[in-house]
């Protein structure tokens, strides 16, 4: 929750950011994407650290650096200084997601991982919900820099919990649950097309997800006349069904014996919802309902795609594979705010929603067909 709030919380203070520095929606979107750029350029290196030194060390170092950098926001001035610090926050805060995922994967057998990773992936919507609820209020009353201190406080609060409870799994658990049946476990999964396709799916689905995450609040403010705190409260409330959807998708995948089958359904429904949102954009009540549904659907895939890539890679490669997946998602989260901001500037929000839907539909075509997870699970502890 702490790292994700630091990485993506800027989206919830875009109105204040624009007002403070007098910048356009495209420029604000660019600043919002800089934490993801920092993550993108450093995460593969962090993946090696995870596999070599373990999850607890990596998460502790990352959270400490993130808190330190966030504490510097009141000392910087101008969009260039803010952008530089946002980039560094992303570079420092990126590995927590991959390290936490690898830790969870090591403790659970295949037939249990869908729910376990779904529960773990609720950290993102819950962190986003907390950010959406509090950061617009802090920004409105105390300014942008004060709002950016919230993720730092969360990082400091979480640090002792990581030190005390981020216990690595026994070697037997790690080796016994080593993923998608790859033998030997140390052979590179990147010699096969399946893992590249899972990476591509995650990257493509990042576009609709980060379109909604970045622009939902400012869309409600600018197109429907909502206040920023009210829009933030709605986006905070949306994260609760979003978290439940991730858990439900995990249970669904465990029972269906497939991680990526449910992703097809969720992706298709999300794409259709965004097209309907574009068509109903001038109808306030319908647009808000569709925005909420679209937000839930576009965030529902993460647990499944991360579980799929880790199982495909095997536990020996899981840290690097999930770091690579995070890196490719960072491409989406870096470029999406910028490019969608350009579309909004040139056309309107409807164009951005339709473009996001196209990427969601493209992901369906890329999803690989895999063997049932349940069949492999029966041979594992």
Secondary structure, DSSP 8 states (H G I E B T S, - for coil): -HHHHHHHGGGGGHHHHHHHHT--HHHHHHHHHHHHHHHHHHHHHHHHHHHHH-HHHHHHHHHHHHHHHHTTGGG--HHHHHHHHHHHHHHHHTHHHHHHHHHHHHHS-HHHHHHHHHHHHHHHHHHHHHHHHHHHHHHHHH-HHHHTHHHHHHHHHHHHHHHHH-----HHHHHHT-SSS-SSTTS-GGGSHHHHHHHHHHHHHHHHHHHHHHHHHHHHHHHH---HHHHHHHHHHHHHHHHHHHHHHHHHHHHHT-SHHHHHHHHHHHHHHHHHHHHTTTSHHHHHHHHHHHHHHHTTTHHHHHHHHHHHH-HHHHHHHHHHHHHHHHHHHHHHHHHHHHHHHHS-HHHHHHHHHHHHHHHHHH------HHHHHTT--
